[in-house]
Amino acid sequence: MDKFDVVIIGAGPGGYVAAIRAAQLGLKTAIIDKEKELGGTCLRIGCIPSKALLTSSDHFHFISKEAAKHGILVENSRVDLPAMLSRKDKVVKALTGGVRQLMKSNKVALFEGTAMINAPGKVSVKTGNGETQELESENIIIATGSVPAELPFARFDGTTIVSSTEALSFAEPPAKLLVIGAGAIGLELGSVWNRLGSEVTVLEFLPRIAVGFDLELSNLLQRALTAQGMKFHLETKVTGVKAENGHAVVSATKGGEALTFEADKVLVAVGRRAFADGVIGQGVGVELDDRKRVKVDRHFQTNVEHIYAIGDVIAGPMLAHKAEEEGIACIENIAGKAGHVNYDAIPGIIYTNPELAGVGLTEDQAKEKGMNVRIGKFPFRANGRALANEDAEGLVKFVADAETDRILGAHVLQHAASELIAEATSVIEFGGSSEDLGRTCHAHPTLSEAVKEAALAVEKRAIHIVNR
């Protein structure tokens, strides 16, 4: 029986990053994954392939809709979808291969197969040919991630009623795509196929899109996506989906009115669920919560000593970077160091165009907590670089404590929001104030100047707008 200091189940962002950190700290480490390609959902069928398609489709949108504004005339532009999908697959292959190389370089033992914890310190690995190998480890980390959530009346068939996995590889843009759910996955993949020619309709049960993000900026995002051709039906409850012969009929209600939608494809994007099915053997005793997530303490340890869990399989936002931070912190705790994760400084992003990014508290969340706050805003239409780029949609918004000026939250709507949010995240991590950020010199002309101006606007000191 092979013996290790740490065995990690799952080679997604949380698992493989944890393995690398464990190796750095001198721990004999093994990682187990059931897939040949490492990197989990994020690298294989989630974050990376979706961003590849978002970028490619955005390039096409620019050429066909925006290039003329720059004096660039392109006639008869078209999409070679097989080439676009092939590029996406090449990006995935490069990154998953890179993770495998990182495991080798860090001397992490890799086992391919389905893992089960049989007892504290004991893990079995069943390979594809049916063989079983036993591993012994002082510490075990569950990092098995999540899977798309289904609706009871709209089970995935992989053809007409699909998850995000299938929606990354349509053979052709569906004439009509209906998206159930207006969160990050639905909005991003809806954007991809809208840009490539599909008629996209989004149904959302709640009265807004992008729940969890700043309401003001979410509303602006909806307006932008509507202008791009996407259709939204909010406060709409889907009650049934019938699929037959490559066609779907979706039933819904809104305000007591019965609605019917027809579609060639139905993307169910109502969220994801923690996945630990078959990983924890009977009698091991690891506790799950009411949503079947693994329960852990602040050190990521379960109720069973030396069994830990991180990432999507535990409570919290299902984000790759959150899983990575937890993986590092978990290993450092195992190694006797003070690993921690600041959950107030984990950004969330929707990679549409414009992108929507946020970190910390929204204005509404702060007020719900009874906090006295000041708000600073700055629109990109007053930013020189944004105007030069012909990309002046959106704004930056800060939420700061009215007494201490400490930044509680930051929110950005802009093509480059995913990059701009990092500065605000760093300031929040260090407990900084809007004045700290506003007094920091930013290069000109840059989009980041809008971040500085929004921070100055908290105290009505912005330079390039009239402060109110």
Summary of the structure (lengths in Angstrom):
residues: 468
radius of gyration: 23.5
end to end distance: 69.8
largest distance: 70.8
contacts: 1643
relative contact order: 0.11
helix: 34%
strand: 28%
